[in-house]
Each structure stands twice: as structure tokens, then as C-alpha cells.
Amino acid sequence: MTEFTEIPVVRLGERSDEEIADDFRAAYGATGFGYIVDHGIDQALIQAVFEVSRQFHTLPLAEKQAIAVDTTHRGYIAINTSTDVNSSLADVTKPNQSASFMMMREDASVDPNIYLSGPNRWPELPQFREALETYVEVMSGLGRRLMGIALLACGATDFSILSAFDEPTIWLRLLHYPPQSKASPDDLFGSAPHTDFGCLTLLAQDQVGGLQVQTPAGNWVDVPTNPDAFVVNVGDMLHRRSNGQLMSTPHRVINRSGRERYSVPFFFDPHVNTIVQPLPGTGHPRHNPLIFGNFLRSELEAAYEAHKPGKN
């Protein structure tokens, strides 16, 4: 596989999805990451989300812990409470050096037949919920368009899978990475090496930097901030859907900048009850079918203290 040294750019704008699919195939078939530009999302809205994120993370710890993440995976995730123990990319024994607020789909109540259903846990901050719900609405539209482009890119002949995104599994995460000492050990990460487990990740990041993507040869390539772009990557489920044509690429975060780092990843995934398998038109299946919710449960129970068996 060709070694890459930088992250490619994929332009949306007013081009047809068929035109964009050629660029998408080139980027995500070789790198798995890309800068998506001309995406149509208002910069003022993106900055409003960063602002409420900073406000949230400066709240007293007791206020954040009052809405600590629960088994529905909504709320505050404190530093040192998640560890990528399932990573095959590094011997990860230390928890991630980041804290976050997690928002998912807003459900009226928990449905015992739908894993991770439930209402969100909101802090008492002016404009916080409004900014996040507005952002999720427009990002879901962008995510759905990119999913259609991804199916075109991998040669799929059946687009009915897009109905699995009529009620998508969405995750909006407001991440805060405190600065790590330059003398911190090599196995201490803001976010340990991992691949994302869903379909698409659409990341807005600040100017601090720290995100790195691993090449096929094992080298790490920096992903500098492009203020006009989202950094978008393919996750494990879309890799399976594409029958391996689109790469789910390892990445990590190390913040040795001496500054606070903030980022806002939006994860756009199918309904948890979706059966994930290679799509017709993508060749002889190289991956066995699985139920997305079952896969999620195993990942979350392994990585997060709040999901350990026996927790409420």
C-alpha cells in the first residue's frame, strides 16, 4: 500500500456526488483521512460550539460530576476514566489524558430494546443545549451526504442501507486535552492509538494540534488545523461496509504543546440494531456480519468505567 505523508483534501461545494466520489475513493482508499472543505457549515456555529465547550470544561468539577456519564453514554467523562484496552496498536495501560462531554440522540426515555437509548444529561449553561442541538442537526445532514458519497466511492449497488441512518446513532463529543509535560512517558496519550468503531467521524479542532495519523509503514503524520475544513475519517463499520475498500486508519492525540487543546468530533453511525456486512457491489465478502449494538457494547464495556459490568 502506498505510503502517505500528508492528509488529502476533498472538496464538496456544488459538485455532484458522483464527481466527489472519485476524490473520496482516492483519499479514503489510501489514507482513510481527509480534509473536507466547502462543506457549507457556518463557521459561526462551529465557533459557538467551541465556546460552550470551553465554558463547560471550566465549570467546577462537582457540577460536571453531577451529570457524569452513565450506561446510556451521555454526560461528563472525567479524565482518567477511559482506557483503550482493546487497542492492537499499542500496549495501552494508562487512561486517556482527556475529559469530555458526550451528547447522543435525544430520546424521551430509555428503550430496553435499543442499546444506548435515553435522554441527554445537560449542564445548566446558557445557550449550551441550543448550540449543540443546532450543530447536531446540520452535521447529521452533512454526515448523510458523505455516507451516500462513500457508497458511490466503493461501488455499492444497493443504497437501501442509507435507511439505517434515518434514526442514526450520533455522538457529539466536546473534548478537552490538558497539556502533557514534555517529559511525560511515551505510553501516556491524550488519546491512545486507536481506530474509530463507527462509520464516519467529522472533527473540528482548534489551532493547538496534536492529532496524528499512522501510515501503513507505522510512521505518524501530523494533521495540522485547516480552519476551513473538517478532518473526516472512516471508522471500522464503514470499512466493513465497503468490504475493506475504505480504510479505517489508526490515529492518536498527544498534547505536548504546553496549551489547552479543544476538539469537537461528531460521529455519524447507523441505528444500533443495524446488521453490518459488506454491501452488494463491493466484491466477495471479506467480513462476517455483526450487529452494530453488540459490537458497541463490547467496546464500551472494555474502555469506560461507567460501562463496566455491575455499574448502574
N, C-alpha and C positions, 0 to 999 in steps of 0.2 A: 504494500500500500504506500502511496506517495506521502512523503514527509512534508508537513506544512510548517511554515514559520510565522504566519500571521493569520488573522481571522478575516474571512472573506466578507464582502458587502453584498447584500441582496436588496434591490430597490423595488418598492411596491408602487406607490403613486397611482397613475391612471393606466398602467399597463394591464393587459389581460392576464388572467391567472395562468393561462397556457404559456404565455411568454415568461412569466415569473418562474414557472415550474422548472424550466431549463436551468435557470440560475440556482434555484433551490436544490435541484438534483446535484449540480456540481459542488455546491457548498457543503451540503449535508451528507453527500455520499463520500466525501473525502475528509471533512473536518468535523462535522457534527455540530458546529457552532457557526453563527453568522451575525453580522450587524444588520438588522432590518431597518432600513431608512425609508423616508417618505411614507410613514405608517399612518399618518393622519390623526394621531392622538395629540391633543392640546398640551403644549409644554407647561402652561399654567396649571393644568390639572395635575400633571406629574409632580411639579414643584409643591403643590398643595399637599400631596400625599407625603412627600419628604418632610414637609414642615410639621404635619401632625404626628409623623413618626418620631421626629426629634422631641416634640412635646411629650409624647407618651414615654419615651425612654428616660426623660429627666424627672418623671414622677417619683415620689418616694417608693421605695421597694415594697412597703406594706400595701400601698394602693395597687401596685401591679400584681402582687401575690394574691390579692383578693379576687382576681379573675384568672388565677393560674390555670394553665391548660388542663383539660380533663380528658376523659376517654372519647369524647367527640372531637378532640384535637383542635379545640378553639380556645383562645385566650393567650395568656402570657407564658412564654417558655424561658425560664431563667437560665443564666449562664451555668455551665457545668451539669446540665440535666439531659443532654443528648450526646450519644457516642455512636459513631458509625462502625459498630462492631461487625456488621455484615460485609464491610469493605474487603475486597480481594486485592486492593490496590496498595495497601499499606498495613502494617501491623499497628492498628489503632487501639490504644489502651487508655488514652486521655480524652476527656469530653471536649466538645467543640467550645471554643472561646468566643461565643456569641450569645446574645439574648434576642428574643423576638416576640412580636405579637402576631398571632395567627387568626385570620378570618377565613371561613369557608362559606358555603351556601347558607343563606338564612332560612332555616326551617322553623315552623311553628312549634314543633316538638320532636322528640326522639322517636323514630320509627324502628321497632326492633327487627324489621326485615330489611333495613337499609343501613349498612355499616357507615358510621361517621355522620349520621343524620343528627340534626338538632339545631337549636338557636345559637347565635354567636354570643360571646361574652364581652360586653362593651365597657370601656372605661368612661368615667364622667369627664369628658373633654369636649369643649365646644367644637363643632364642625368635624369632629373625628369620624363619626359614623357616616355622615353625609359625604365626606370626601372619599372614603373607602368604597362606599356603595356605588357612587358615580364612577369611580375608577374601574371597579369590577365589571360594571355594565359595558363600558366601552372596550375594555380589554377582552371580554368574552367575545365581542364581535370580531375583534382582530384575531383572536385565537381560532375562532371558527373558520375565518377566511384562510388562515395559514394551514389549518388541517386539510381543507379542500385542495390547497396547492400541494401539500405534502402527498396526498393521494395521487394527484396527477404526476408528481415527480417520480413516484415509484411504480408507475404503470398500472395502478389498480383499475379493474374493470367494473367493480361494484362499489358504488358510493353510498349504499344504504347505511354503512357504518356511521355516517355523519349523524344519524338519528340518535346515536348514543350520546351525542353532545347537546341534545335538546334540553336535558337536565344534567349538565356536566358536573363533574367533581372539580370544584375550583378551590384554589388555595392562594390567598394573598398574604404574604409574609413580610412584616416590617422588621428588618434585621439591623442590629447594632453590633458592631465589632469593636470592642475596646482595643487600644493599641497594645501590641505584644512587645515585650522587651526584645531588642536586637540580640540579646544573649539567651533568649528562650530556646528550649531544646528543639531539635529538628522534628520530633514527633508530636509537637504541640501545634495545633492548627486552629485558625478561626473557623474553618470548615474543612474537615479531613477529606482526603481524596475519595471521590465517590462518583457514581453516575446517578442521574435523576431517574426516579422509578416510573414516572408517568409518560405523557405524550409530548407536550411542549412546555418549555419554560421561557417566559418573556421577562427579562431582567432590566430594570432601571438601576443604575449605580451612580454614586457620587464621583467626585474628582480624585478621591484618595487612592484608588487602585487596590490591588491585592489578589484579584481573581486571576487564576492561571489554568490553562487547558493542556492536557497531556497529549503528546503526539504518539503515533504508533511505535516509535522507537523509544518512548519513555521520557523524552525531553518535555520541559514545561515552557509554554509560551504565554507571555503576559497578554491580558485583554484590557488595553487602556480604555478609558472612558471616551465614548463618542457621544457628545451631548445631544446629537440629532437622531440617535439610534437606540433601539432596544437590542441587547445581546440576547439572542434566541438560540436555544439548543434543543436537540431531540433527546427524549428520555427512553427508558427501556421498553415501554409499551409500544411506542411508535416504531422503535427498532424491530420489535416482533411483528407488528402490523405490516411493515414494509418488507418482511422476510429477510431482514439484515441489510437491505439496501441503504437505509439511512442510519447513520452512526449515532450511538449513544456514547458520548465521549467523556472520559474521566476529567474531573476538574477539582480544584481546591481553592481555598482562600487563606492567605497568610498576611496579616496586617502588621507589618513592622515599620509602618510609615511614621509612627510617633503621634498620629492623629486618630480621632474617632472616625470610623467608617460606617456609612449607612448604605443599605441597598434594599431594593424592593422587587423581589421575584414574584411573578404571577404564574401559577401552574395551571394549565388547562388540560383536563383529563376527561375521559368518558365516565358515564354513570358507573357506580361501584359494582353493579350487577352485570356489567358487560363481560362477555366471553371474548378474550383477546387471543387472536390467532392470525396467521398470515392471510393477507387479502387475496382474493382471486385476481389473477393477472400478474402476480409477483413471483411466479415460479413454483417449483416443488417445495412444499412447506418444510422449513428447517427448524421450526419451533413448535412445540406442543401447545395446545390450547390451555388457557388458565382463566379463572375468574378474577377480575381485577381486584375486587374487595378482599378476596382471600389472600392475594399477594400483598396488598396494602397492610392487612392485619399482621402478617408475619414480619414485615419490615418495621412497622411502628412499634410492635411489642419488643423487638430486638433493640431498637435505638433509643426509645424515650422512656424515662422513668414513669411518666404518667400512664403509660400503656402496659406496664409490666403486669403479668397475671396476678390477680388478687387486689389490684387497685380499684377504687370506686369509680 
